[in-house]
Amino acid sequence: MTLGNYFPWDYMATHNIICRNERLVEASLMADEWKKKCDLEWHLGSNHVPMPDSVDWKTVYGKKPFERNLLKNPRPHDVTHEAPPPEREIPGVPTRDDVPPQLEPTGDFAGWTTSTEVLPYDTNNIPPGAVVCYLPQYRWFSMSQQIDLKAEGLWDELLDKFQPDIVIEDWYEESQLDGSIYELHVKLLAADQQTVLKEHQCMPMENLEKYSHNWKRVSHTFSGYGPSVRRRLPPPPPHLLVMAGSPLLFLLSLLLSAGACVCTGDPGNSSGGGAKQGCFEKVQCSRGILLPVWMPQDPSLGEQVARAIVYFLSLLYMFLGVSIIADRFMAAIEVITSQEKQVMVTGPNGEKTEVTVRIWNETVSNLTLMALGSSAPEILLSVIEVCGHGFESGELGPGTIVGSAAFNMFVIIGICVWVIPDGEVRKIKHLRVFFVTASWSIFAYIWLFLILSVFSPGVVQVWEALLTLLFFPVCVLMAWIADRRLLFYKYLHRRYRADKRHGIIVETEGELTPKGVDVIMEGKYHGNANSSTSNSTVNAVNVESGKEAEQDREEVIRTLRELRQKHPEKDLDDLIELANYAGLQKQKKSRAFYRVQATRMMIGAGNVLKKHTAAEQAKRASGVVAGGDDLSTCAHVSFEEVQYRCSENCGKVSLWVELKGGGGAETFQVDYRTENGSASAGVDYDYCEGTLVFQPGDERKEIKVGIIDDDVFEEDEHFFVRLSNLRKAEGGASTEDAQLVEPLVTTVTILDDDHAGIFSFGCGELCVAENSGLVEIAVQRDSGVRGTVTVPYHTEDGSARQGIDYEHTQGELEFTNEQTCKTFQVRIINVQEYEKRENFYIVLEEPRWLKRGISGSTPEAEEARRIAEKGKPILGEHIRLEVIIEESMAFKNTVDRLLKDTNLAEVIGSHSWKEQFIDAVTVSAGDGDEAEQGQAREPSCCDYFMHTMTVFWKVLFAFVPPTEYWKGWACFIVSILIIGLLTAIIGDLASHFGCTVGLRDTVTAVVFVALGTSIPDTFASKVAAIQDQYADACVGNVTGSNAVNVFLGIGVAWSISAMYWEVKGQSFKVNPGSLAFSVTLFTICAIISMSVLMLRRRPSVGGELGGPKATKILTSMFFIGLWLLYITFSSLEAYCHITGF
């Protein structure tokens, strides 16, 4: 029996300030002091309870009618409903296999009036002539008790005016009989002990198909019973039908609870859900999935507070553990979704380019693996709670999902609006995807209300549960369609603008195939691109991939240019380090990255970007040192030049062989010999072979080859000299300490000395990198070296323009007698382009004699002049050199390297167990500016504290496989199993914490569990809001996550349970009360919040996040107010202060 309308938290607070020390000297307390003591004990005045001075407050305080069971001897059988029902056989009755066991009521019935009533046999269904061998014996066993409320310490004004609620509660054993074997009759009598003010009767019927030998609970609340109630009398007494062998227990508990509403349970429901528990009844702790109940069940106030503190701190520590393993889980997801492949992108000009693209679509990954990673605790809690409690619905899992959705929608977005720097805004870029995910997130909760309260109230059917789960892939598909602009988008005709040089598509809309695409290049309309690229296979992936790859390259190039201008004194390696860090900061980051970064900053694991950059720098530094040891241990032998030139009248040509590196203490020998080319040994040169000996300290050796001269005009000829058989001087064949390297063969060209020469470039085409600066251009003099000759030259534009791509150059080259080659320089202008192919030309003009060496007019001189005229200088084959300016491969490789280094999967992933254990025991500085002189910031006291608090979890989770294994899948599988285990423990701790402090699971889930699981997401979204250029990373991901949480978390759990009970031929029952109310309230608030975000896109604000300071503050306060409104109304409904559904 319970007196209500008092709040449990008031009761707890009061007990914290009321001293129960019995050593108080009661004689010193006056009547007013006892009255004040009662008021402080039960908050009577604050609840408007009449407190007349005529009441004996000392007696009231001594009887304590508000915190005790008013029944005398409420447990006559000495059995509680926490223990299993008894199965005691009656002595003297033989045991038979074909009849139930014989039981009878036992116990101390002091304070109760007991009686029995034998029921007659029912022989109506016995066929005539049948022999009856056994008939069960039925009788009623009745217990009754009358309670005088005034004698228990209550007063007239309280009963007549305030009329506290009186709560009746009882437990009975479930029966196997078809019929009612238990009855409860309760009457409220007036002061005359005759007038019945209120009456309640309970005669539950059993469902034989659901018998489980458990206790069943019944309860009822008397309220508004009118004045003059003085006694509670139960005539006729509560009955238990006693069958010779039926289960038996009668336990009538009149409990004091701070509440007014107790709903009568449905004893026939055993599939979960059932009736809602008493709104203000004392919350009893029950065994969790993994954790047992902390006994005893009714601790003292001090022990109760201690237990609550232990549970609360344990919850916080478990939340830290889940956050850390979720960090590993999200890193695995980032690695999985960052997998890349090579695709060919065909531009409008038909040119194909190979680019690297990600396999996973960003939208799909955000709504699947990313959403699962960030919401894994909430989703798994819902599934584990159902599976761990006999496939019965619970309040903790669904309540956490709805509460987490409310926290994400209102608090996280409110914080993100606030943290944007003043004057800046963040806008949603992919508005189509946002509309899809926002619509689905609101529909998800409307759908929950429909299946709970409209389609089949209180029952979740199999088709409803499966359809809820099926909505998940439908939501992902629709978001992907919106992202890819499919369906009706393909019927829209769009023009594509391409880069005038490269044909890179820079704007896409509508259909992404060649059909229906107009291409505008160099300002001219080229019509349908299909006409010129009919054989191309441009598709959506290629177009978007080309666009994204080009944008990434342009961003890296722009960063390198800016850094070179800002730090002209730094070399390329330093610029690469700066560009790598800047690229990581600017790169669009995934939801997984922000979650991992927030967690690691929170637990003292450091800034992932800075740690990655420092590690890469150290790796490259160690690589440079290691690579320089080659020449110190092994000598290299080769020719100094790959080609030598000489005139045929030079007599001998000298060739030089060099030795580089080595220890300098060994003597090496190497053989050489000449080989014919177009020149023949004995005709054009002297054959020779021999051995060169390098003594310690020798660096070069000379080879001389004789050249044979003649007076015949002929083409230039060549022969070869080859090195072989490098060995140590001792004669051993080992070349362990030395090796032949290129060039080990040199070419000797013999130039004719009887002709002035043929002048030309060595080839018709020369490719140079745009960063070459001054390029030397060589003009060759072949087939003669006689006399002094001048050769004019000049440059001409091609696709490259002088002054933009190169500097115009012109002049004359003067070849002296026997000079075979002359060079001049052309400056190439470096504009730092990733892809470039521009050309210009260098043209040789007619050569002319400058000094012939023949004078006089004698016949001999004329003959010599005539012969010399035949050998005058002429132009050769290649007189127009095409110079092709290409991109710098060093610059291109740098850009590619930076693009690869800025793969965030490499940043947050792990490569070995050694790396994981080192990171686990290392404390690093969190975010912040660098220290002076470029030194890294030292860890703060907070970093050390958080590292100390979490080092156990970090070392434990270092055993999880690194993300390098199985492309992240090994880490993914192990991490989700660990998250499931920790989530089960969190569910038990949360439930035990709630029952310890007197909170129901609904309130615990909405406030504490939802808050704990969402804290890492809050930090991640804050960082994303500040660092990202757009609002998609925080706003768009919230809506998508909320929808996925319902479809996966509730869809999976309810599908399993609905199918389980369907197989057993029963229904899966879910109490629609609190959940339906919370869902409806959240849906209304979500629609309001989405409308506010859309209004903020107006020009006066400019975007969903940030904006003018006043607007920003008002929006944040409004969103947080919505959350406070949600949890307040949800709590009030849970305790029946307002009516739910």
Secondary structure by P-SEA (a helix, b strand, c coil): cccccccaaaaaaaaaccccccccccccccaaaaaaaaaaaccccccccccccccaaaaaaaacccccccccccccccccccccccccccccbbbbccccbbbbbbccccccccbbbbbccccccccccccccbbbbbbbbbbbbbbcccccccccccccccccbbbbbbbbbbbccccccbbbbbbbbccccccccbbbbbbbbbcccccccbbbbbbcccccccccccbbbccccbbbbcccccbbbbbbbbccccccbbbbbcccccccccccccccccccccccccccccccccccaaaaaaaaaaaaaaaaaaaaaaaaaaaaaaaaaaaaaabbbbbbbbccccbbbbbbbbcccaaaaaacaaaaaaaaaaaaaaaaaaaaacccccaaaaaaaaaaaaaaacaaaaaaaccccccbbbbbcaaaaaaaaaaaaaaaaaaaaaaacccccccccaaaaaaaaaaaaaaaaaaaaaaacccccccbbbbbbcccccccccccccccccccbbbbcccccccccccccccccccaaaaaaaaaaaaaaaaaaaaaaaaaaacccccaaaaaaaaaaaaaaaccccaaaaaaaaaaaaaccccaaaaaaaaaaaaaaaaaaaaacccccbbbbbccccbbbbcccccbbbbbbbbccccccbbbbbbbbccccccccccccccbbbbbbbcccccbbbbbbbbbbbccccccccbbbbbcccccccccccccccccccccbbbbbbbbccccbbbbccccbbbbcccccbbbbbbbbccccccbbbbbcccccccccccccbbbbbbbbbbcccccccbbbbbbbbccccccccbbbbbbcbbbbcccccccccaaaaaaaaaaaaaccccccccbbbbbbcccaaaaaaaaaaaaaaccccccccccaaaaaaaaabbbbcccccccccccccccaaaaaaaaacaaaaaaaccccccccccaaaaaaaaaaaaaaaaaaaaaaaaaaaaaacccaaaaaacaaaaaaaaaaaaaaaaaaaccccccccaaaaaaaaaaaaacaaaaaaaaaaaaaaaaccccccccaaaaaaaaaaaaaaaaaaaaaaaaccccccccccccaaaaaaaaaaaaaaaaaaaaaaaaaaacccccc
